[in-house]
């Protein structure tokens, strides 16, 4: 309780930030190395990188390639392209980030990397955990976003819930503080039971109740039918971030309307094909 400020409310938290101009509706994630080869035929407006590519899961320190140059330089992006840090990871990684962020100035040092946008970490909510853990982790997710904003970072807070009252609390906070956008990590919800009983109803509730002009960033959707449903409820304010193009491309595979196809393509060709296909499922900007 002391670690989160002695309260579980959101009343003292605000995230004063903006979204960078020119974000596409689809942002592919890569492994954090230069995208020169992957981007050769695309000239894509933005690329995402997961937290574990920047903050080591083994040493719990920032990788030198991101501390000795800007994020755009590390990814070999052009001036018109955006670098997005997707601050999600397995529990030990994000817990280590929380624990070490003050001592090692992690937030400030990530700010020095000049990411165009950071999606703040989301702290897990498991159904079989004590309710207090849910409340603590929802507050931690918002507190960390506030710390990034105070460091001068364009940041989007992550929203994670378990019960309807969680969504209602978020809505009150959003209406009071007006963040630039909200982000939702859906990549851990793979089976249909969890999607239909928990994630999907929550997303529909948010679509019906959020301010109509509030951008929504979803990370991890890959099934065409789920993407189509999210486009239907969120419309042009939806941004999708996914690592599927890169994962498939490493095996010469592409994503198509019929699902994954192993076409044995060159990595860069497979990557480009899947990026273009997934982008075609979303409203253009």
C-alpha positions, -999 to +999 in steps of 0.1 A: +000+000+000+028+024+008+044+016-026+013+028-044+008+059-023-015+046+005-047+045-016-063+023-042-083+051-058-075+069-091-084+104-079-049+117-076-036+103-110-035+122-142-017+114-175-010+147-193+002+136-227-006+137-265-006+112-294+020+119-321+007+128-355+008+103-383+002+071-365-012+044-388-041+022-379-018-008-379+016-009-362+038-040-366+061-050-339+097-062-345+126-076-324+142-042-318+169-045-344+172-022-375+141-025-397+160-015-429+155-049-446+119-055-434+109-019-443+125-018-477+093-022-498+069-008-472+082+026-459+057+020-430+048+050-408+055+033-374+071+003-358+066-011-323+091-028-300+082-049-269+096-040-235+118-072-233+138-059-263+147-028-244+148-039-208+165-073-203+145-101-187+178-116-176+198-087-161+169-063-155+188-035-171+184-014-203+202-028-233+231-006-244+219-003-280+190+017-267+209+037-242+237+048-265+214+061-292+178+071-298+151+046-304+147+059-340+185+054-346+184+019-331+156+009-354+171+028-384+139+047-390+135+077-412+125+111-398+089+106-408+086+072-391+075+067-355+091+044-329+066+029-304+076+012-272+050-014-262+056-017-225+041-052-220+059-083-209+057-113-187+050-107-150+087-111-138+098-084-164+072-058-156+076-064-118+113-059-121+107-027-140+085-014-113+109-024-085+140-009-102+125+021-119+134+046-091+168+033-082+179+029-119+160+059-133+144+036-158+115+060-167+139+090-172+163+069-192+136+056-215+125+092-220+160+100-231+156+074-259+130+097-275+103+072-283+075+088-302+050+069-281+051+046-251+023+022-241+027+019-203+031-014-186+000-034-176+001-052-144-017-086-144-052-093-131-059-130-125-093-143-116-079-165-088-059-137-071-072-118-041-093-088-051-067-065-034-041-076-060-065-065-087-069-030-072-032-026-066-023-035-101-049-013-117-035+016-097+001+007-105-006+006-143-020+042-141+007+054-117+035+043-141+018+060-170+017+092-149+055+089-142+062+086-179+041+116-187+059+136-160+092+126-176+080+142-209+070+110-227+041+107-250+024+079-231-008+060-232-021+043-200-031+007-200-066-004-190-071-038-175-102-050-157-119-080-140-154-067-130-179-042-143-171-019-115-135-017-127-147-004-161-170+021-144-141+034-123-119+037-154-147+056-172-150+081-144-112+086-143-111+090-181-139+116-181-122+135-153-086+135-167-091+131-205-060+110-214-048+112-250-059+076-256-062+043-238-044+010-245-056-025-239-034-056-240-054-085-254-026-107-265-029-130-235-065-138-242-063-166-268-090-191-260-126-184-269-139-190-234-120-161-219-126-139-249-163-144-249-169-143-211-145-115-201-125-096-227-152-092-254-180-079-231-155-054-216-145-041-249-181-037-260-189-019-228-160+005-234-170+011-270-205+021-258-194+043-229-161+059-237-160+094-252-166+090-289-134+108-298-111+088-275-085+067-295-082+031-285-050+011-290-053-027-289-022-049-288-023-086-298-054-092-319-046-115-349-078-133-358-096-116-387-130-121-372-120-105-339-103-076-357-135-071-378-156-070-346-133-044-330-134-023-361-172-025-361-174-012-325-145+012-323-144+024-360-116+047-371-104+055-336-089+020-334-052+013-337-040-023-337-004-033-328+007-069-335+038-090-336+023-116-360+038-102-392+073-106-378+067-140-361+052-154-393+079-139-415+106-156-396+092-189-408+084-177-443+047-176-435+020-150-442-014-143-428-043-145-453-081-145-451-077-183-447-053-180-418-016-188-418-001-200-450+035-214-451+046-200-485+084-202-478+088-166-488+118-144-480+115-129-445+111-094-458+085-104-484+064-124-460+066-095-435+055-070-460+026-092-472+012-097-437+016-061-427-003-050-458-030-076-452-036-067-416-036-030-424-063-038-450-086-050-422-086-016-405-099+018-415-074+038-435-061+071-422 
